[in-house]
Amino acid sequence: MSHLIAAVDGYDLLGYRAAVGATGFEAQAAVRSILRGFGPVDVGAGLHLPRYEITTAAKGWQLQVDGSVVQEDADLPPALGALEWYVVATALSKRNDLFQLHGAALCLPTERAGIVLVGDSGSGKTTLALALMMRGFVPFSDDVALINPETLELQTLRRAFHVSDDTRRLVKPLTFGLLGSDDDPHGYFSPPQWAGQAAPVRWLLFVEHHPQRAPQLVPLTAPQAATAILAQALNLSRAPRLAVATTARLVERCSIYRFLTSDIEASVAMLQQQLSFYSSSGQVSRTQHDSRPRPPQV
């Protein structure tokens, strides 16, 4: 038998409004922490909103969506992760006006240009994004980069970063103990600052971790770049025309590379050096106008 909900708050995720609650003040505090980029917001009585609840049950915890149980877990963390995934995934499914790419997006310190670190789960893109943030880069999002299909401007998605223990260990030397806070549940990090305005994508880096080698940028030809982008497009099946058209614009206008990373400090130092051209001029080097690989212009 589920206990009473401690409280229900309203949240606004890219225009998708939902009511979210949890049993007990500890669970409610964890929900508020990982969703604080989206609220709480005033939704009035909220009776018309979709409702997500983490409740205690005989076997531990269960996640209910609009009164139906969709998942049961013995412990709170997986139930919390499931709730966050359901809410965010539903919100993203309603925004097929934006191109959605599997990557971490950041604004350069000048705030005039954006970079997207693309890659499969476990490739190291979140680790690299966190390390760059400690060097003055400002995040748009982690895990899902939202791109305006016409202007190629990045949009902010204030979703808490998912940070593993290995990632914390790797970036600790660069963060001076500043990563995370007592308010963040284990496995999450809510940045204290987000990009305040849209900025165009200038670099797409497909991150690959290769231990025991120096970091390297490998230019992609236009066909290689298009194939790589579409492979990481999260709404390709829902909005194929938008995905293909946006991919074509990205290939034409952006610098696109495989980024072979190793030591995190060396990788960050290399990127800072390569991107310093943008920091000083705000211009972009475009390597995709023909199929011949060229080194980045700095």
N, C-alpha and C positions, 0 to 999 in steps of 0.2 A: 504494500500500500504506500503510495507516494505521500509525502508530507506537504504541508502548505508551502506555496512559493513565498520566499522572503520578500521579493520585490520584482516588479516588471518595469523595464525601462524601454524607451523608444530610441531607435537608431536610424540614421539616414546614410545608406551606402550608395553613392552615385545616383541618388534619386529613388532608390528602393528603400521604403520605410518598413520596419519590422519591430515587433514587440518581443523583447528577450528577457527571460527571467531564470532564476535558479533557486533550488532549495538550500537554505542556510546562508549565513552571511559570508562564510569563507568562499563558497562557490560563487555567490553573487559578486563578491569583490574581484574574483578572478575573471569573471565575464566582463565586468566593467573595465578591467585593466586591458584585456586584449582587444576590446572593441572601442577603447576610448578615442580612437581616431575618427569615429563615426558618431559620437554622442557621449552621453545621452542627450536627446533632443525632445522638445515638447511636442507630443503627438496627441494631446487631449486625452480622452478616455481610451483611445487606441483599440476600441472594440472591433474596428473594421480591418485592422492590420493582420498580416500573417504572424503567427506566434510560435516562438521557439522557447523550449523550457528544458533545463536539466533538473531532473527530480531524483530524489533518493528512492530506491526500490529494494525489494527483498534480496536481490543479488548484487546490490551496489548502487549503480547509477543508470539512468536511462535518459535518452534524448527524445523529446516529443516535438513534433512539428504539427501545429494545428490540431493537437489532441491525440495524434497517432504516434505510437512508439516506433521510431525508425532505427534505434540502436540501443544496446545494453552493454554496459561495461562494469567490471569489478571495481575500478578505480576512477577518480575524478579526472585526471589528465586526459585520457583518451576520449572521455565524454565531452570535455571542454574543447578538444581539438575537432571533434565531429561537429559540434555546434558551430564553431567558427567556420569550418569548411562549408557546411550547408548554407549558412547565411551569405557568405561571400560568393560562393558559386552561384546561388540563385540571383544575387544582385548582378553579377557579371553576365549571366545568361540573358538579362534584359537590356544589355547595353551593346548590341551588335551594330550600333552606329560608330563604335570605336574598334580599331584593330587591336587585338589582344595577343601579345607575344610572351612566351614563357621566358621571362628574364627580369633582372633587377635594373631599374632605371634611376639614373642620377643626373643632377645638374652640375656642370662644372662650376668651380668657385666664382667665376665671373657671372653665372646665372644667365649666360647668353646662348648656351648650347647644351645639348643633352647627350648622354651616352647610355647604351643599353648593353648589359652583360647577359648574353643569351646562353642557354645550355640546359642539359638534362639535370634532373635532381642528382645532387652529389658531385656535380662538376666543379664546385667551388665558387660559383657566382655570388652567393650570399656572403661568403667569407671575404671575397674581394671587394664587394660593395661596402661592407662594414669598415674594412681597412681604408678605403678611399674616403669614407665619411670622416674618419679621423684626420684626414688631410685637407678638409675644407669642402669636399663634395657634399651636395645636399640631396637627399633621396626624394624621388617621386614615388617609388614603390619597390617592393620586394616580391619576386616570384612572378608577377604579372605586370608587364609594361603596357600601358594604355596609350595608344597613338591615334591622333586625329588623322583620318585617312586623306584629307585634303591638304592640310598644312604640315603634317608630320610632327606636330607639336605633342609633347608628352603631357599627360594629365596625371594629377596626383591621386594615388590610391593609398589612403592612410591606414593600411593594414599592418599590424604588428609583424615584425620580422620573425621568422622561424629560425631559431639559433640552437644548433646542437652543442653538446659539450666539446666536441672536437673543434668546432668553429670558434668557440670561446677560447679554447686553449691556443689556437693558431693566431688569433688577433690580439690576445692579451698583451704581448709586448708593444703593440702599436696603440693601445687604448689607454694606457696608464690607469687601469682600473675603472674607467668611465663607462664601460659597456654594461648596460643593464642597471636596474635599480630594484629596491625592495618591493616596488609596486608591480613588477613584472613576474608573472608565474614562470616556473621553470620551463625553459624551452622557447621563451618569447623575449623580444626586445622591442620596445616602443620608442622610436627616435624622438628626441626632444624638439626637433625641428624638421619641417618638411618644406619642399620647394613651394614657394608662395605664388609663382606664376608659371604659365606654360612656357616651354622652350623647345625648339626644334631638335629632332634627333640628328646628330652629326656623325656619330660613330656607332656601329654595331660590332660587338666583339663576341665571337662564339668561343666560350671559355672551355678549355680542356686542361685537366691537371696531368702534368708529366713530371713525376719526381726525378731528381738527380739530373736536371738539365737547366740551362739558363732560360729565362722567359723569352718568348719570341712572338712577333706578330707576323702572320703569314697571310698576304693578300689573297682574297678570293676573286675569281673571275665572276662576271655577271651571272652566267648560268649557275655556277656553284653557289653564289650568294642567294639567288632566288630559291634554289632548292633547299638550302639550309634554313632560310626564313620560313618557308611554308611548312617545313617539318616541325617547327616550333610554334606555329600559329594556333592559338587555342580556340579560336572561333572560325576556323576554316570550314568546318562542316555546316555551321549555322549561317555563315555569311560568306560564301565562297567568292562572290564577285568583289566584295569589299576587300577581302583578304588578298586576292590576286592583284587588284588594282593598287592597293597600298604597298604590296611587295615590290611592284614595278617602280613605284616612286622612290621607295627606300634604296633600291639598287641604283637608281639613276643619281640620287642626290647625296648619298651617304658614303662614308669610308667604311668598308666591311672587311673584317679579318677573322681568321682563327687566332685566338690568343692562347698560346701554349704556356701555362703557368707552372711554377714550381714553388720556390721559396716565396712566401707572401710578401716579405719586405722588399725583395728584389723585384717582384712583379709590380708592386705599387710604385716603386721608384722608377721603373721603366715607363709605366703609364704616365706618371707625372711629367717625365721628360718629353714624351711624345706629344702629350696634350698641351704642353706649355705654349705652343703656337696659338691655340685657341684662346688661352688665358690672356695673351698679349694683344691679339688682333681681332678675335671673334670670328675669323674666317674659317673656312673648311677646305680640306684637301679632298678631292673627289677622285677616287681610284677606280671607279666602276664604269667609266665612259668607254673603255675598250677592254678586251680580254687579257691584256698584258699586265702581269703583276708588277706593281711599283711600290717602292718603300714609302712609308708615311712621310709627309712633308712637315717639318717642324721648324 
